[in-house]
Amino acid sequence: MATREEIVGAINQGIESVNQTFGGLTDEQLATEVYENGWTAKEILAHLAGRQSTYDMVLHMARGGEMPQSADGDFDVDSWNQQVVDEYSGKSRDELLSQFRTVHESLAEQVKDLDDDTLAATVVTPRGEMPASDILVGSGGMHSTAHSNDVAEALGLNS
């Protein structure tokens, strides 16, 4: 189980990675497809900027709430993510970066105030069961860093 310090550290590392990778990208670079048959760099940034609803859902489930269901009774992660991308992708890079920072700085502050039971609570996700703390360290921090690394690699920024 991840500690508060590990979660906040991962979130802060994610913020740094996103700022470093996306902060200086041109419109041309933002339009570059990063994933085969998938998102552009800007769409990835939109995905990261729109994570508030995901964090709200994880914390809701950690406090005993249910995962939202679609009409057919399942939760489709890909559709959920695409809805967020569609909602946010019309914003500028700077608006997305600002939104990203706000969401993740807020998450870090929330984590500092979470009680031990919420952090330790088992959350059932489409990808399996995990303690809320492990979801937050992964989703709140490492997820941002991984996407940033993918964008940097696709654009040849790691050279």
N, C-alpha and C positions, 0 to 999 in steps of 0.2 A: 504494500500500500504506500503510495506516494505521500510525502509529508507536505505541509503547507509551504515550507521553504522550497521544496523541490518543484511544486506546482508554480509558485510565483516566479522562481528562477527560470523555468521553462517558458512561461508566458513572456517574461522580459527578454529572453533570448529570441523568442519568436518575433517580438516587436522590433528588436534590433535587426534581425535577419530581413524582415519585410521592408523596413526603412532603407536598409543598405541596398537590397536588390531592386526595389521598385522606385525608390526616390529619384533616381536620375534617368529613368527610361524615357525614351522618345515615344512619340505617337506611333512611329513605325515599329519600334520594338514591342510596344504594348499590343500591337495588332498581330504579332507573331504567334502562330499556333504552337503551343508547347506540347500538348498531348495529341498523339495521332488520333485523328477523327474526334478531337476534343477541344478543350478551351484554349483561348489565347491567353497571353500574359495578363491582359486587362481583365478578362473574365475570371482568372484565378484570383486577382486582387479583389474583384467584386465579391467572389465567394468568401474570401477571408474577411472582408469588411462587413459582410452580412451575417456573421456568426452569432450575433446576440440571441436570436431565437433558438439556436442549437444549445447554447449554454443555459438559457432559461429552461429549456426542455430537460436537460440533464439534471439541473438542480431540482426541478419539479419532481422528477422521477426519484431522485435521491431522498426526497422528503415524503415519498410514499405515493406519488401521483402515477398515473398511467401514461404510457407512450401514446401519442395521437395515432389514430387509425384512419386509413383511407376508406372509401366506400366498400372495398372488397375485404376489409379487415386486416390488411397488411400495412406496414409502414415502408414506403419506398424511399430509401436514402437518396438515390440518384434524382428522383423527381423533386424531393425536398431541396437538394442542393441547386438544381437547375432553376427552381422558382426564385431562389435568392439571387442567383446570378442574373436572371432576367430582370429582377427588380432593381438591382444596383448598377448594372453595366452601363447605363446611360450617364453616370456621373464621371467627372474628370478624375484623372490620376490623383491629384491633390485632395479632392473631396473624398475619394476612396481611402487614401492613406490616413486622412484625419479621422474618418469613421472607424477604420481599423484600429487606430491607436485608442480612440475613445472606448470602443467595445472591450479591448483587451486590457487596458488600464483599469477599467471598471471591474472586469472579471478578477484581476489580481487583488483588488481591494475587497471584493466579495469573499474570495477564498480566505483572506486573512481573518474574516469574521465568522466563517462557517464553524458550526459546532462539530465535535469529533464524530458524532453519530451520522451526520450528513456526509462527511468525508468518507466514512467507512461503509456507508450503505451500498448494498449491491444494486446495481442498475442493470436492467435487462435491455440490451440493444439488439438491433438486427445482426450484429456481429458477435453476439454472445453476452455473457454476464461478466461484469467487472465492478470493482469498487469505484464509487464516484471520483475518488481522488485520482485513480489511474486514468479514468476518462479525461479528467480535467488537465492532467499533466500532458497527456497525448494530444487531445483535441485543442486545448487552449494554447499550447506552446509548440510541441514537436510538430504538429500538423502545419503550423505556419512556417516553421523552419524548413520542413520537407518541401512544401510548395515553392518556397523561395529558392531552394537549391535546384529544383527542377527548372525553374525559369532561368536562373543564372546559367545552368548547363545548356539549355536550349539556345540561349542567346550568346554563348561563348564567353560569358563574363568571368568564368573561373580560370581562364588561361593566364 
